[in-house]
């Protein structure tokens, strides 16, 4: 039986995600791809304090495996990790999605280049050390963009006078995210 993420990270183990059954598939699950145990603990604590469930992996290859097993609402991706770095993993994630799905990916790195991360297909960028409010803002931006894309792409063509775009989509329910 797998340990809860907070307990596994506390004990120095990495947690491989288990599929979460929710109405939309991903629910509020966040995948954290980070090789440094201290950074894992900090990011995991922030994510859980923001009301999300999280799974932690130590490299890009493990992130690809986790995403193949279960959907996630969002990925927090370190750029420099062993086995497979975050830029390569992001490129592969985008290739596998093939335009059918778009999982928001936020770069979380100490030595990264913002433009390079965005060109690799990441949706946002955070510099370490990660602060809770900056993380909350980045998650809100990415999830709102993702929600807007789903609403716009999956909605039938509106009739004359109907709401479109952002106005047609309900805001996220997490009050922490709506304070921006």
Steps between C-alpha positions, in 0.01 A plus 500: 500500500655835397575763761330841484722748316585706808603191695704349217692823438557539874650152508711566188298279264359609170131447437378362171150624423193284531206571270243728662138447402327835468230631269744676265782248522771729634321659794733719700803271469836661437811314387825634646812400303798599717818310590604693812336371821498841671336662197251211483396567860467876450300473178284215632417698815399805294288292260320320782445827690334635184254211518636265236604137519847434360725220386878534486747353252876554477561543126342560162482131407300427816276798419423352157418167661274666756315698232449182297327337798280784625387848392618804695356849516850645493871410503768689694821413316860559603718562195822336617450142619688174453391231252283743298492876547180701515540660156533161329210361705281798406581454132399133524182583693395744229583244228287235675210741550497571127264794532226279650572610856711769662626437850625828649869479591670756723880512500637511854874551483797675654716522189250511218441750228138615480493532120663160454239339727211665318644403161523139622122501548470593866215735586655702780824542694590529869847563636614318814462548785128461438273726702146389576327808354706488179412131465130571563506775236672277242259213564204737465633637171559153356177342620296799383665482156435126491137546604452769237651279227274208595190721506576670171614186314228268628202735481273505196492821303304760702173642375472871444529692829630200697795522731833387356855441615581581861146618578357158411730313739438477872786621722703242695343414835820529704473833685879512540529522120226758453678771699713634215 
